[in-house]
């Protein structure tokens, strides 16, 4: 056969008759490929917009690439087109489309999917060790998925978008049989086009080369050799590389990790790796679809395991993994990692945590908010590992407001406050976790009595449980001047009509047994739709801010048991019905009584608002 350069798929099919695969090989291969006798290398041109490897003139029908489908139903052979100025170009191929119109100022192409196809056939005398589909470079306007359909099914080779860049290379082994290279192009804007530089290359193996693929595996403990506590999780990193001087052909790569006694599989991660576990044997597979060049490595595979508690765990665990490809007897096909284990971890060994609870203040009064601080420290000479929990059951009359502390999660349910810290790095001897601050509100003296005792406990298995609980006692005193017996009563003193004014009356009386001295303050947070107008009542003064009315009485002479202050009257404006928020005719209004900064009592009234 004369040397005529790359052979197009069209010329190959013209050479073949019925059942002509062997005849094709004899013609193209100048013999029988790699099955003995003389052999010539084979190249099949698959470039778009070319004939026998030479780019066609613009407007020429492509002899090989066809349009299998399009949004407007146009099919047939594709056409070489002149590229838009923004499109990348290749000296070896032309852009193609179904219409031959190319880019601007041509009219817009129909939006949707365009399917381009080209067929080729590999003779029986060749093998997939010798033949390879090579897509050297390609581009598209706008998006494309490139697939190869063959005897074994359909394989996706590439997916990408953009006409200003060249993509590739992509390679795929091909053996004997008929194939269709297919590009599905999606036009989502104005015009469409496809550019591909590709070929099938078959190399004779009469003279086997010296270059070989040699996969190796390395396994490392992600904890950098730091000891692991029984019951903890830890991770291993496995890397498969090509240590040979030849390319490893595409095909699945399998890694097997037979976990030793005392180790349980938890999870795996790594790009394109999939893992399963059965009976302690972890099997992971990577598709390895693009081949692996000399010195290249697959993405790192990470295996997370749990170190068991019990007699199966000694002072170290050795974990090995094998890559099952190539010569399994070779030393680089298996690698092991040694993990030291803490041997003093029965529970938490000699680790000893303690808790301290403090209150910054001499006393509290009803209505106060106050804070307690809890601190957890390591009183031993051993590292304390694992999560830490603190439980604080609040005493009667004390209500949870909030809790905070770096790394702590604080929740409350039914008066029981639970604080949890992950302690992920462990707590060194003498060190303390960040303190917890608990804010609480103090109720009435009837609930608390004259003293509250608040205790907090550690839930942690350590050496000395006696240091796992601490309490603090805080005296509770009545408000200044013996005013804990004050009560407030509120009532609607007039009819409430939309768009009119109305009044509330508030009485403050001493129902206790002690004389009450000092200034008395009442606050009234008016409901939406009501606005403050004025106050009246001997000795009372009032102001408003943000809808909250604050009324003050000096109580200069004090208030004896059974006495009441002059009635406080608040006049308010009521919004018209069509502007009254909430759409309800019923409202509730509450007033709060203070002596000093302490809340003594609350009084509420519920009433309706009527139309005229």
C-alpha positions as CSV (number, residue, x, y, z in Angstrom):
1,X,0.0,0.0,0.0
2,X,1.3,3.4,-0.9
3,X,1.8,6.0,1.9
4,X,-1.2,8.3,1.6
5,X,-1.2,9.7,5.1
6,X,-4.1,9.4,7.5
7,X,-6.9,7.2,6.3
8,X,-10.5,8.5,6.6
9,X,-13.3,6.5,7.9
10,X,-15.1,7.0,4.6
11,X,-12.1,5.4,2.7
12,X,-12.1,2.5,5.2
13,X,-15.7,1.7,4.6
14,X,-15.3,1.9,0.8
15,X,-12.5,-0.7,1.2
16,X,-14.8,-3.1,3.1
17,X,-17.4,-5.4,1.6
18,X,-19.9,-7.5,3.4
19,X,-18.2,-9.0,6.5
20,X,-15.2,-7.0,5.5
21,X,-13.5,-6.5,8.9
22,X,-10.7,-8.9,8.1
23,X,-10.3,-7.6,4.6
24,X,-10.0,-4.1,6.0
25,X,-7.3,-5.1,8.3
26,X,-5.4,-6.8,5.5
27,X,-5.7,-3.7,3.3
28,X,-5.0,-1.0,5.9
29,X,-2.6,-3.0,8.1
30,X,-0.6,-4.3,5.1
31,X,-0.8,-7.6,6.8
32,X,-2.7,-8.8,9.9
33,X,-2.1,-6.2,12.6
34,X,-0.6,-7.6,15.7
35,X,-1.4,-11.3,15.1
36,X,1.8,-12.2,13.3
37,X,3.4,-11.3,9.9
38,X,4.3,-7.9,8.8
39,X,2.3,-4.9,10.3
40,X,1.9,-1.2,9.6
41,X,0.7,1.3,12.2
42,X,-2.8,2.6,11.4
43,X,-4.3,6.1,11.8
44,X,-8.0,6.8,11.2
45,X,-8.9,10.5,10.7
46,X,-11.9,11.6,12.7
47,X,-11.4,15.4,12.5
48,X,-14.5,17.6,11.8
49,X,-14.6,19.4,8.4
50,X,-11.8,17.4,6.7
51,X,-11.3,14.9,3.8
52,X,-8.5,12.4,4.1
53,X,-6.9,14.5,6.9
54,X,-7.1,17.8,5.0
55,X,-9.4,20.6,6.1
56,X,-12.1,21.3,3.6
57,X,-13.1,24.7,2.1
58,X,-15.8,26.5,4.0
59,X,-19.2,25.4,2.8
60,X,-18.0,21.9,1.8
61,X,-20.1,19.0,3.0
62,X,-18.2,16.8,5.5
63,X,-17.7,13.3,4.0
64,X,-17.8,11.5,7.4
65,X,-19.5,13.6,10.1
66,X,-23.3,13.6,9.9
67,X,-26.1,15.5,11.7
68,X,-28.2,12.7,13.3
69,X,-30.8,15.1,14.8
70,X,-31.4,18.8,15.3
71,X,-34.2,21.1,16.9
72,X,-35.7,21.9,13.5
73,X,-35.3,18.4,12.1
74,X,-32.4,19.1,9.7
75,X,-30.2,16.0,9.2
76,X,-27.6,14.7,6.8
77,X,-23.9,15.4,6.4
78,X,-22.5,18.3,8.4
79,X,-21.0,21.3,6.6
80,X,-17.6,23.1,7.2
81,X,-18.2,26.7,8.3
82,X,-16.2,29.8,8.7
83,X,-15.7,30.4,12.5
84,X,-17.0,33.4,14.4
85,X,-14.1,35.7,15.3
86,X,-14.4,34.7,19.0
87,X,-14.1,31.0,18.2
88,X,-10.8,29.1,18.7
89,X,-9.4,27.5,15.5
90,X,-7.2,24.5,14.6
91,X,-5.0,24.0,11.6
92,X,-6.1,20.3,11.4
93,X,-9.9,20.6,11.6
94,X,-12.9,22.9,10.7
95,X,-15.9,23.9,12.7
96,X,-19.1,22.2,11.4
97,X,-22.8,22.9,11.7
98,X,-26.0,21.5,10.0
99,X,-26.6,24.5,7.8
100,X,-23.2,25.8,6.5
101,X,-24.1,29.3,7.7
102,X,-21.5,29.6,10.3
103,X,-21.5,32.6,12.6
104,X,-22.3,36.3,12.4
105,X,-24.0,37.8,10.5
106,X,-25.9,34.6,9.8
107,X,-29.3,34.3,11.4
108,X,-29.6,32.6,14.7
109,X,-29.8,28.8,14.8
110,X,-32.7,27.1,16.5
111,X,-32.2,26.5,20.2
112,X,-31.9,22.9,21.5
113,X,-29.8,19.8,21.0
114,X,-27.8,18.9,17.9
115,X,-26.4,15.4,17.6
116,X,-23.3,14.9,15.4
117,X,-21.9,11.3,14.7
118,X,-19.1,9.6,12.8
119,X,-18.6,5.8,12.5
120,X,-15.4,3.8,12.4
121,X,-14.5,0.1,12.6
122,X,-11.5,-1.8,14.0
123,X,-10.6,-5.1,12.4
124,X,-10.4,-8.4,14.3
125,X,-6.7,-8.5,13.9
126,X,-6.1,-5.5,16.2
127,X,-6.5,-5.5,20.0
128,X,-7.4,-2.9,22.5
129,X,-3.8,-3.0,23.7
130,X,-2.8,-1.7,20.3
131,X,-5.6,0.7,19.3
132,X,-6.7,3.9,21.0
133,X,-9.2,6.7,20.2
134,X,-7.5,10.0,20.8
135,X,-9.4,13.3,21.0
136,X,-6.5,15.7,20.9
137,X,-8.4,19.0,21.1
138,X,-12.0,20.1,20.7
139,X,-14.3,23.1,21.3
140,X,-18.0,23.8,21.1
141,X,-20.7,26.5,21.0
142,X,-22.4,26.3,23.5
143,X,-22.2,23.0,25.5
144,X,-21.3,19.4,24.5
145,X,-21.3,15.8,25.7
146,X,-19.0,13.5,23.8
147,X,-19.7,9.8,23.9
148,X,-18.3,6.6,22.3
149,X,-20.7,3.8,21.4
150,X,-19.1,0.4,20.8
151,X,-19.4,-3.3,21.3
152,X,-19.3,-2.9,25.1
153,X,-21.9,-0.1,25.3
154,X,-21.7,3.7,25.5
155,X,-19.0,5.6,27.4
156,X,-19.0,9.3,28.1
157,X,-15.6,10.7,27.2
158,X,-16.0,14.4,28.0
159,X,-18.5,17.1,29.0
160,X,-17.7,20.9,28.7
161,X,-18.7,24.2,27.3
162,X,-17.3,27.4,25.7
163,X,-16.0,28.3,22.2
164,X,-13.1,30.5,23.4
165,X,-11.0,27.6,24.8
166,X,-9.7,24.2,23.5
167,X,-10.5,21.1,25.6
168,X,-8.6,17.8,25.7
169,X,-6.8,15.6,25.4
170,X,-9.1,12.5,25.9
171,X,-8.1,8.9,25.2
172,X,-10.0,5.6,25.2
173,X,-8.8,2.1,24.2
174,X,-10.7,0.5,21.4
175,X,-10.7,-3.2,20.3
176,X,-12.2,-4.9,17.3
177,X,-15.8,-3.9,16.4
178,X,-17.9,-1.1,15.0
179,X,-18.0,2.3,16.8
180,X,-19.9,5.6,16.7
181,X,-18.2,8.8,18.1
182,X,-21.1,11.1,19.1
183,X,-21.2,14.7,20.2
184,X,-24.5,16.1,21.6
185,X,-24.3,19.9,21.3
186,X,-26.7,22.2,23.1
187,X,-27.4,25.6,21.6
188,X,-28.7,27.9,24.4
189,X,-28.1,31.3,22.8
190,X,-27.8,32.2,19.1
191,X,-25.6,29.9,17.0
192,X,-24.1,26.4,17.2
193,X,-20.9,24.7,16.1
194,X,-18.5,21.8,16.8
195,X,-14.8,21.5,16.4
196,X,-12.9,18.2,16.9
197,X,-9.3,17.1,16.2
198,X,-9.4,13.3,16.7
199,X,-8.1,10.0,15.4
200,X,-7.9,6.3,16.0
201,X,-4.3,5.2,16.3
202,X,-3.3,1.5,16.2
203,X,0.4,0.7,17.0
204,X,1.9,-2.6,15.9
205,X,3.4,-4.7,18.7
206,X,6.0,-6.7,16.6
207,X,8.7,-5.0,18.7
208,X,7.5,-4.8,22.3
209,X,8.7,-1.7,24.0
210,X,10.6,-1.7,27.3
211,X,8.3,0.9,28.9
212,X,5.9,-0.7,31.5
213,X,3.1,0.4,33.8
214,X,3.9,-0.3,37.5
215,X,1.2,0.6,40.0
216,X,2.3,1.1,43.6
217,X,0.4,1.9,46.9
218,X,1.4,3.9,49.9
219,X,-0.6,4.0,53.2
220,X,-0.2,6.6,55.9
221,X,-1.9,7.3,59.2
222,X,-3.6,10.7,59.0
223,X,-2.8,11.3,62.7
224,X,0.9,11.6,62.0
225,X,1.6,8.7,64.3
226,X,0.0,10.2,67.3
227,X,-1.5,7.6,69.8
228,X,-5.2,6.8,69.4
229,X,-7.6,6.3,72.3
230,X,-9.7,3.1,72.2
231,X,-13.2,4.1,71.2
232,X,-12.0,7.0,69.0
233,X,-12.1,7.3,65.2
234,X,-9.0,7.8,63.1
235,X,-8.1,7.9,59.4
236,X,-5.7,6.4,56.9
237,X,-4.7,7.9,53.5
238,X,-4.0,5.6,50.6
239,X,-2.3,6.7,47.4
240,X,-2.0,4.7,44.2
241,X,0.7,5.9,41.7
242,X,2.4,4.8,38.5
243,X,6.0,4.0,39.3
244,X,6.7,2.7,35.8
245,X,8.1,4.5,32.8
246,X,5.1,3.6,30.6
247,X,1.4,4.8,30.7
248,X,-1.1,2.7,32.6
249,X,-4.0,2.1,30.3
250,X,-7.5,3.1,31.5
251,X,-9.4,0.5,33.5
252,X,-10.6,0.0,37.0
253,X,-8.1,-0.1,39.9
254,X,-9.0,-2.0,43.0
255,X,-7.6,-1.5,46.5
256,X,-8.2,-4.0,49.3
257,X,-7.8,-3.2,53.0
258,X,-8.2,-6.2,55.4
259,X,-8.8,-4.4,58.7
260,X,-7.0,-6.0,61.6
261,X,-8.8,-7.1,64.8
262,X,-9.8,-4.2,67.0
263,X,-10.5,-1.9,64.0
264,X,-14.0,-1.2,62.5
265,X,-14.7,0.5,59.2
266,X,-16.7,3.8,59.4
267,X,-16.5,5.6,56.0
268,X,-14.5,6.5,53.0
269,X,-13.8,9.5,50.8
270,X,-11.8,10.4,47.7
271,X,-12.7,11.7,44.2
272,X,-14.3,8.9,42.1
273,X,-13.4,6.2,44.7
274,X,-16.3,3.8,45.8
275,X,-15.8,1.5,48.8
276,X,-17.7,-1.4,50.3
277,X,-17.0,-3.4,53.4
278,X,-17.8,-7.0,54.2
279,X,-16.5,-9.1,57.2
280,X,-13.8,-6.5,58.0
281,X,-12.5,-6.4,54.4
282,X,-12.8,-3.0,52.7
283,X,-12.8,-3.1,48.9
284,X,-12.4,0.2,47.0
285,X,-12.5,0.8,43.2
286,X,-11.5,3.7,41.0
287,X,-12.6,3.8,37.4
288,X,-9.2,5.1,36.2
289,X,-10.9,6.1,32.9
290,X,-8.2,8.4,31.5
291,X,-5.0,6.4,32.0
292,X,-2.2,7.2,34.4
293,X,1.1,8.6,33.1
294,X,4.6,7.8,34.5
295,X,4.8,9.4,38.0
296,X,1.1,10.3,38.1
297,X,-1.1,9.3,41.0
298,X,-4.9,8.7,41.5
299,X,-6.7,10.9,43.9
300,X,-6.0,10.1,47.5
301,X,-8.3,7.6,49.2
302,X,-9.2,8.2,52.9
303,X,-10.5,5.5,55.1
304,X,-12.0,6.4,58.5
305,X,-12.0,3.6,61.1
306,X,-12.9,3.2,64.8
307,X,-10.5,1.7,67.2
308,X,-12.4,-0.8,69.3
309,X,-12.4,-1.0,73.1
310,X,-11.4,-4.3,74.6
311,X,-8.7,-7.0,74.8
312,X,-8.3,-7.1,70.9
313,X,-6.4,-3.8,71.1
314,X,-2.9,-3.8,72.3
315,X,-0.4,-1.0,72.3
316,X,-0.3,-0.7,68.5
317,X,-2.3,-1.8,65.4
318,X,-0.8,-2.5,62.0
319,X,-3.1,-1.9,59.0
320,X,-2.1,-3.0,55.5
321,X,-3.6,-2.3,52.0
322,X,-3.0,-3.9,48.6
323,X,-3.5,-2.6,45.0
324,X,-4.8,-5.5,42.9
325,X,-3.3,-4.6,39.5
326,X,-0.1,-5.9,38.0
327,X,2.4,-8.2,39.7
328,X,0.8,-8.9,43.1
329,X,4.1,-10.3,44.4
330,X,5.9,-7.0,43.9
331,X,6.9,-5.2,47.0
332,X,5.2,-1.9,46.0
333,X,1.8,-3.5,45.7
334,X,1.3,-3.6,49.5
335,X,1.9,-1.0,52.2
336,X,1.2,-0.9,56.0
337,X,0.8,1.8,58.6
338,X,1.5,1.4,62.3
339,X,-0.8,3.2,64.8
340,X,0.2,3.4,68.5
341,X,-2.7,2.9,70.9
342,X,-3.1,4.4,74.4
343,X,-2.9,1.4,76.8
344,X,-4.0,3.3,79.9
345,X,-7.5,3.9,78.5
346,X,-9.7,1.7,80.7
347,X,-12.5,4.4,81.0
348,X,-10.2,7.4,80.9
349,X,-7.3,5.9,82.9
350,X,-5.9,8.2,85.6
351,X,-7.4,11.3,84.0
352,X,-9.3,13.3,86.7
353,X,-11.6,16.2,85.8
354,X,-13.0,18.6,88.3
355,X,-15.8,21.3,88.2
356,X,-15.9,24.6,90.0
357,X,-19.1,26.8,90.3
358,X,-18.9,30.5,91.4
359,X,-21.3,33.4,91.8
360,X,-20.0,37.0,91.6
361,X,-22.1,38.8,94.2
362,X,-23.1,39.0,97.8
363,X,-26.9,38.4,97.3
364,X,-29.8,38.5,94.9
365,X,-33.3,39.9,95.1
366,X,-36.6,38.8,93.4
367,X,-36.7,39.9,89.8
368,X,-32.9,40.1,89.4
369,X,-31.0,38.4,86.7
370,X,-27.6,37.1,87.8
371,X,-24.8,34.9,86.5
372,X,-23.0,31.7,87.6
373,X,-19.7,30.6,86.1
374,X,-18.7,26.9,85.7
375,X,-15.1,25.8,85.0
376,X,-14.0,22.3,84.1
377,X,-10.3,21.5,84.7
378,X,-7.9,18.6,84.5
379,X,-6.5,18.0,87.9
380,X,-4.5,14.9,86.9
381,X,-1.1,14.3,85.2
382,X,-2.8,12.5,82.3
383,X,-4.4,13.7,79.1
384,X,-8.3,13.8,79.4
385,X,-9.9,12.8,76.1
386,X,-13.5,12.6,74.8
387,X,-16.7,14.7,75.1
388,X,-17.5,16.5,78.4
389,X,-21.0,17.0,79.8
390,X,-22.1,19.3,82.6
391,X,-25.6,19.1,84.2
392,X,-27.1,22.0,86.2
393,X,-30.5,21.4,87.8
394,X,-31.8,24.8,88.7
395,X,-33.4,25.2,92.1
396,X,-37.0,26.3,92.7
397,X,-37.6,30.0,91.8
398,X,-34.6,30.2,89.4
399,X,-35.3,30.3,85.7
400,X,-32.8,29.8,82.8
401,X,-32.2,32.9,80.6
402,X,-29.1,32.0,78.5
403,X,-25.8,30.1,78.5
404,X,-22.5,30.6,76.7
405,X,-18.9,29.4,76.5
406,X,-16.4,28.9,73.7
407,X,-17.0,25.4,72.3
408,X,-19.9,24.6,74.6
409,X,-23.4,23.8,73.5
410,X,-26.0,24.8,76.1
411,X,-29.6,23.6,76.2
412,X,-32.4,23.7,78.8
413,X,-35.4,21.6,79.4
414,X,-37.7,21.5,82.4
415,X,-35.3,23.5,84.5
416,X,-32.3,21.2,83.7
417,X,-29.5,22.9,81.9
418,X,-27.2,20.6,79.8
419,X,-23.8,21.8,78.6
420,X,-21.7,19.7,76.2
421,X,-18.1,20.2,74.9
422,X,-16.5,18.1,72.2
423,X,-13.0,18.3,73.8
424,X,-11.7,17.1,70.4
425,X,-8.0,17.7,71.1
426,X,-8.0,16.5,74.6
427,X,-7.4,18.4,77.9
428,X,-3.8,18.5,79.0
429,X,-2.8,18.1,82.7
430,X,-3.5,21.4,84.6
431,X,-5.5,22.9,81.7
432,X,-9.2,24.0,81.8
433,X,-11.9,24.1,79.2
434,X,-13.3,27.6,78.4
435,X,-15.7,28.7,81.3
436,X,-19.5,28.4,81.0
437,X,-21.6,31.4,81.9
438,X,-25.2,30.7,82.9
439,X,-27.6,33.6,83.2
440,X,-30.7,33.1,85.4
441,X,-33.6,35.1,86.7
442,X,-34.6,35.0,90.4
443,X,-38.3,34.5,91.2
444,X,-40.3,35.6,94.2
445,X,-39.3,35.0,97.8
446,X,-42.2,32.5,98.1
447,X,-40.4,30.3,95.5
448,X,-36.8,30.8,96.6
449,X,-36.9,31.4,100.3
450,X,-34.1,33.4,101.7
451,X,-31.3,31.4,100.0
452,X,-30.8,29.5,96.8
453,X,-28.4,26.5,96.5
454,X,-27.3,25.8,92.9
455,X,-25.2,22.7,92.0
456,X,-23.6,21.5,88.8
457,X,-22.3,18.0,88.0
458,X,-19.8,16.5,85.5
459,X,-20.9,13.5,83.5
460,X,-17.5,11.9,82.8
461,X,-15.8,8.6,83.7
462,X,-12.6,9.7,85.5
463,X,-10.4,8.7,88.4
464,X,-12.1,10.8,91.3
465,X,-15.8,11.3,91.1
466,X,-15.7,13.4,94.3
467,X,-14.5,16.4,92.3
468,X,-17.3,16.0,89.7
469,X,-19.9,18.2,91.6
470,X,-19.8,21.7,93.0
471,X,-22.4,23.9,94.6
472,X,-22.8,27.6,95.5
473,X,-25.2,29.2,98.0
474,X,-26.6,32.7,97.3
475,X,-28.7,34.7,99.8
476,X,-32.0,36.1,98.6
477,X,-33.0,39.4,100.1
478,X,-36.3,41.4,99.8
479,X,-36.2,44.6,97.7
480,X,-34.9,47.6,99.6
481,X,-37.2,49.0,102.3
482,X,-39.2,45.8,102.7
483,X,-41.3,46.3,99.6
484,X,-41.6,42.7,98.6
485,X,-45.2,42.8,99.6
486,X,-46.2,45.4,97.1
487,X,-48.9,44.5,94.5
488,X,-50.1,46.2,91.4
489,X,-53.6,46.1,90.0
490,X,-54.6,47.4,86.6
491,X,-58.1,48.0,85.1
492,X,-59.8,49.6,82.1
493,X,-61.5,52.7,83.6
494,X,-63.6,53.6,80.6
495,X,-65.1,52.3,77.4
496,X,-62.5,51.7,74.7
497,X,-63.8,52.8,71.2
498,X,-61.8,52.8,67.9
499,X,-60.6,56.3,67.1
500,X,-61.3,57.7,70.6
501,X,-59.4,58.2,73.9
502,X,-59.7,56.0,76.9
503,X,-58.1,55.5,80.3
504,X,-56.4,52.8,82.4
505,X,-56.2,53.0,86.2
506,X,-53.3,51.5,88.1
507,X,-53.2,50.9,91.9
508,X,-50.1,50.1,93.9
509,X,-50.7,48.8,97.4
510,X,-48.6,47.3,100.2
511,X,-50.1,43.9,101.2
512,X,-47.0,42.9,103.1
513,X,-46.1,43.2,106.8
514,X,-43.2,45.7,106.4
515,X,-43.1,49.4,105.7
516,X,-42.0,50.1,102.1
517,X,-39.6,53.1,101.6
518,X,-38.0,54.4,98.4
519,X,-39.1,55.5,94.9
520,X,-41.6,53.3,93.2
521,X,-41.6,52.8,89.4
522,X,-44.3,51.4,87.0
523,X,-43.7,50.5,83.4
524,X,-46.5,49.9,80.8
525,X,-45.7,48.5,77.4
526,X,-48.7,49.7,75.4
527,X,-50.1,47.3,72.8
528,X,-49.8,48.2,69.1
529,X,-52.7,50.6,68.2
530,X,-52.6,52.4,71.5
531,X,-50.5,55.6,72.1
532,X,-49.8,57.5,75.3
533,X,-51.5,60.9,75.8
534,X,-51.1,61.9,79.5
535,X,-50.9,60.7,83.1
536,X,-52.7,61.9,86.3
537,X,-52.5,61.0,90.0
538,X,-51.1,62.8,92.9
539,X,-47.3,62.5,93.0
540,X,-47.0,60.5,89.7
541,X,-44.9,61.7,86.8
542,X,-44.7,59.8,83.5
543,X,-42.8,59.7,80.2
544,X,-42.9,57.5,77.1
545,X,-40.2,56.0,74.9
546,X,-40.8,53.5,72.1
547,X,-44.4,52.8,73.2
548,X,-43.3,52.0,76.8
549,X,-44.7,54.4,79.5
550,X,-42.6,54.8,82.6
551,X,-44.4,56.4,85.6
552,X,-42.5,57.2,88.9
553,X,-43.8,58.0,92.4
554,X,-41.3,59.4,95.0
555,X,-43.1,57.6,97.9
556,X,-41.5,60.2,100.1
557,X,-43.4,59.2,103.3
558,X,-43.2,55.5,102.7
559,X,-46.0,53.0,102.3
560,X,-47.2,51.2,105.4
561,X,-48.8,47.8,105.5
562,X,-52.3,47.9,103.9
563,X,-51.7,51.4,102.4
564,X,-52.0,52.3,98.7
565,X,-50.4,55.1,96.6
566,X,-52.7,57.5,94.8
567,X,-54.3,55.9,91.8
568,X,-52.3,56.4,88.6
569,X,-54.5,57.2,85.5
570,X,-53.0,56.8,82.0
571,X,-54.9,58.3,79.1
572,X,-54.3,56.7,75.7
573,X,-55.4,57.3,72.0
574,X,-57.0,54.3,70.2
575,X,-56.3,54.0,66.5
576,X,-59.3,53.9,64.1
577,X,-60.6,50.4,63.3
578,X,-59.2,50.4,59.7
579,X,-55.7,51.2,61.0
580,X,-55.7,49.1,64.1
581,X,-53.1,46.3,63.8
582,X,-53.9,42.7,64.3
583,X,-57.5,42.7,63.2
584,X,-58.7,41.7,66.7
585,X,-61.2,43.6,69.0
586,X,-59.5,42.2,72.1
587,X,-56.3,43.5,73.7
588,X,-54.2,42.7,76.8
589,X,-52.2,45.4,78.5
590,X,-49.7,44.7,81.4
591,X,-47.9,46.9,83.8
592,X,-44.8,46.0,85.8
593,X,-44.0,47.3,89.3
594,X,-40.4,48.0,90.3
595,X,-38.8,49.1,93.6
596,X,-35.2,50.2,92.8
597,X,-34.1,47.8,90.0
598,X,-36.1,44.9,91.3
599,X,-39.4,43.6,89.8
600,X,-42.0,43.2,92.6
601,X,-45.2,42.4,90.7
602,X,-47.1,42.5,87.4
603,X,-50.7,43.4,86.7
604,X,-52.6,42.8,83.4
605,X,-56.0,43.7,82.1
606,X,-57.8,42.2,79.0
607,X,-60.7,44.1,77.4
608,X,-62.4,44.7,74.1
609,X,-62.5,47.7,71.8
610,X,-65.8,48.6,70.2
611,X,-67.0,50.6,67.2
612,X,-69.1,53.8,67.7
